[in-house]
C-alpha cells in the first residue's frame, strides 16, 4: 500500500501547524480588480484564502495565473457569483467581504500576515523573502518526487525513508522561520537542507535527478519573465498617464502574459525545456511592449 503524502496535503499540514502555533490571520484588503496577469501582495492574500478554503492549491507566488483563475472560478460557483469568469472584480470583492469570518476581508486561515494593500500601492516581497519562498517550493517538489520514487522502488528504502523524514522536519522548520519568525535567510537555509535531504532520499531510492538543472533554469526564466511583465506594466501605465499612445504596447503585453501562462502550464507539467522557451518568449514580448510605446 502506498504511503505517499502529496505536496498539497503536506502544505495543508504545514498550514495547520502554523495556525495552531498562533500565527496571526491575514487581513486581505482588496482595493482593485484582480485578473490574469495581476501581481502583488493582494494576489498572495487571495491565493492564501483560496488555498485554505479548499478551492484548489495555488502556489502563493503573488502572480494571478491560470491556476489562480480556476480557483477563483471554483469559489465564484460556490458563492453564487455569476458569471464564473475567474475575474475578481467588485461583485466578487463584495461577496468575499460578506463570506469571510472577519466580515471585513480577513481570510480564514491565511498565513501571510504582512501583505496588506493600500489604496495606491501594493507591497512587494523582498528579494530574500522571494528566494526563501522559492526554495521552500523547490523542497516541497523534491519531497514529492522522493515519495514517488520510494513508493515505486524495488530496492531497500530504509535509508531513503530516513532522509525523507529529515527533509520533512527541515521543511517544517523552514516554514516556521518564514511565517512565524519572518527570518527569511534562516527559512532559505532550512529549506535548502530539506531539498538536499529529499534529493538524497530520491537518489537512494533509485531515482536519477537529471532534470533538476532544467527545472531551475525554467524557474529562473519564469521569474525573469514575470519581472519584465511587471516592469512593462508600470512603464505602460506611466506613459498612458502622460498621454502617450499605448494601445499597441498593451496588445503586445497581453501576448507576453499569455506566453507566461503557457510557460507556467508547461512547468506544472514538468516539461521544463518548453517552460523555459515560453518564458523567454514572454520576456522578449514584454520588452517589445515597452519599445512599442509611442
N, C-alpha and C positions, 0 to 999 in steps of 0.2 A: 504493500500500500504506500502510495506517495505521501510525503510529509511536507511538500512544498508550501512555503508561505509566500504568496505573491507580493510584489512590491507595494501594491495598493493596500493589502492587509497590513503589511509592515508599517506603512505610513500612518494608517489609521491607529495602529497600536502606539506609535510614537506620539501621535496627537493626543490619544487618551492619556498617555503617561504625562505629557506636558500639562494637560488640563488638571489632572489630579495633583500635579506638583504645584499648582497655584498660579499658572500663567494667566495674566490678565486677558480678558476677552477684547478682541479688536472692535473698534467703533468705526465702521465704514461711513464715509461721508461722500456721497456721490453728487457732484455739482456739475456734471456734464454727461452727455450721451456717450456710451461706450459701444464700439462695434469692431469689426475686423480691422486689425492694424493699430488699434489704440494701445497705448502703453503707459505705465506709471503705477504709482502706489495704490490708486483706487482700483486698478485692474487686479493687483495682487490680493487686495481685500475681497473683491468679488470672487476670485478664484478660490480663496480660502473658504468663503461662505458656501460656495457650490460644492467643494470637496467634502466639507464637514457636514453638509446637509444631505449628502447621499445622491447627488445628481451626476456623478461620474468623476473620475480622477482627472484633474487638470494640473499640470506642473505649474506651481505658483511662481512663474517667472516674470510676471508683470507685463506679458505681451498677450494681447487678445487675438489668439489664433483660431483655427478651425475646431480644435477640441474644446476650447472655451465657449465658442459659439454653440456647439452642440449641447454642452452642459446648460447654457442659458436657455436653449430651446426646451430641454427637458424640464427645467424649472418653470418656464412660462406655461407649458402644457399642464403642469401640476397646479399652478396658481390660477389658471383660467385666464391668462394673458394672451390675447389673440391680436394679430397673427403671431404664431410661434416662429418668429423670424430669426431669433438669436440677437436681435438689436436691443440693447439695454438702454431704452430711452425713458422719457418722462413717465409713461404708464408703468413700465417695469420698476422704475425707481419708487414710484408711489406704492406699488404692491409690496416691494421689498420692505419699505419702512413700516408698512402695516403688518408684515408677516414675521419680522424678527422678534426675538424675545425682548429686545430693548424698546422697540416701537419707534426708535429714532435712528435706526441704521446700524445697530450693533449686530455683528454676525454671531451665530450660536456658539461655535467652537473655534473661531478664527485665532490662530496662534500668533499672527503678526500683531505687534502692539504699537508700532510707530509709523504706520502708513496712512495717517490722516491727511486728507487732501483739502487745501484751502480753495477759495472760490477763484483764485487766479493761477495757482501753481500746484503741481503735484510733486511730492518728494521723490527723489530718485535714489536708488541704492548706491552705496559707496562701492568702490572697486573691491575692497576687502570683503564686504558683505556678499557681493555678487560672486566672487571667487569661492567663498565658503559654501554658498548655496549650490553652485555648480558642482563642487566636489562632493557634496552630500548626495546630489542626484547621481553622479558617477558611481559613488559607492553603493547606492541602492540598486542601480542597474547591475553592478558586478555581483552583488549578493544574490540577486535574482538569477543571474547566469550560473553562479556556483551551485545554487539549489537545483537548478535544472540538470546540471552535469552530474551532481551527486545522485539524483533520482534515477538517471539513465545509466549510471556507471555499473560495469560488471566486475570491477575490482574492489578491493578493500577500501572503504571510505572513512575509516576511523580518523585518520589524520586530517582529511578534508573537512569532516564534520567538526573537529576541534577548532580548525582555523575559521570555519564559518561561524562558530559560536563566538569566537573572539571578535570577528567582524561585526556581528550584531551588537555586541556590547559596546564596541567602538562607535557604531553609528548612533546608538542611544546617547552616548556621551557627547558626540558631535552635535546632535540635535539639542541637547540640553544647553550646551555652550551657545548655540546660535539663538535659541528662542528665550531662554531664561536669563543667562548671564550676558548675552549680547557681546560675547567675546569672539569676534569673527576669525581672528587668527587662530585661536585655540580650536574653534569649530572646524576650520580648514585642516589643521594638523590631525585632529582626531578622525575626521572623515577620510583623510589621506591614509591613515593607519587602517581604517575599515576597508578601504579599497584594496590596499596591499594584502591584507589577510584574506579578503574574499577572492582576490586573484590567485593567491596561493592555494586556496581551497578548490578553486576551479581547476587549476592545473594538477593538483594532487588527485583529483577525481578523474583525470584523463583528458581534460579539455585543453585545446590549443588556442591560446588567445592571440590569434593572428590579426584580428580586426580592431584591436584597441587603438592603434595609432590612427587608423582610418576614422574611427569614431571621434577621437579627439580633434582631428583635422576638420571633420564635418561640424562638430560643435563650435569650434572657433570660427568657422566660416559663417555659420548661422548667427553667432553673436555679432560678428563684424557687419553682416547684412542688416541686422536689426538696428545697430547703432547708426549705420548710414541712412536708413529709412527715417529714423527719429530725427537725425540732423537735417535731412532734406525737408521733413515736415516743418521744422522750425524755420528754415530759410524761406520756404514757400509761404508760410503764414506771414512772416515779416514782409516779404515782397508784396503780398496781397494787401497788407495794411498800408503799404507805401503807394498803392495804386498801380502796381505793375501787372501785366498780363500773365497769369499763372495757369491758365486753362490747360495748355499742353503739358506743363510741368506736373500738374495734378493727375493727368491721364497716365503719364509715364510712371508716376509714383504708385498709382493703383496697380500697374503691371508689376512693379517691384514687390508690392505686398503679396500679390498672387504667387509670384515666384517663391517668396519666402514661405508662404503657406505650403507650397509644394515641397520645399526643402524639409520643412518640419514633418510633413507626412512621410517622406522617404526616411527621415531619421527615425521616426517612430516604428517604421517597418524594418529598421536596421539595414537599410540599403545606404550605407554611409557615403559611398562614392557618388551616387546620384544626389544625395542630400547636399554634399559639398558643391557639386556642379550647379545645382539650382540656387544655392545660397550665393555663390559667386555671381551668378546672373542677376540676382536680386540686388546685390551691392552695386553692380555696374549700372543697373537701371536707376537706382537711387541717385547715383552721381550724374547720370544723364538728365534726370529730372531737375537737378539744380542748374545744370547748364542750359536747360530749356526756358528758364525764367527770363522774360523779356521786360 
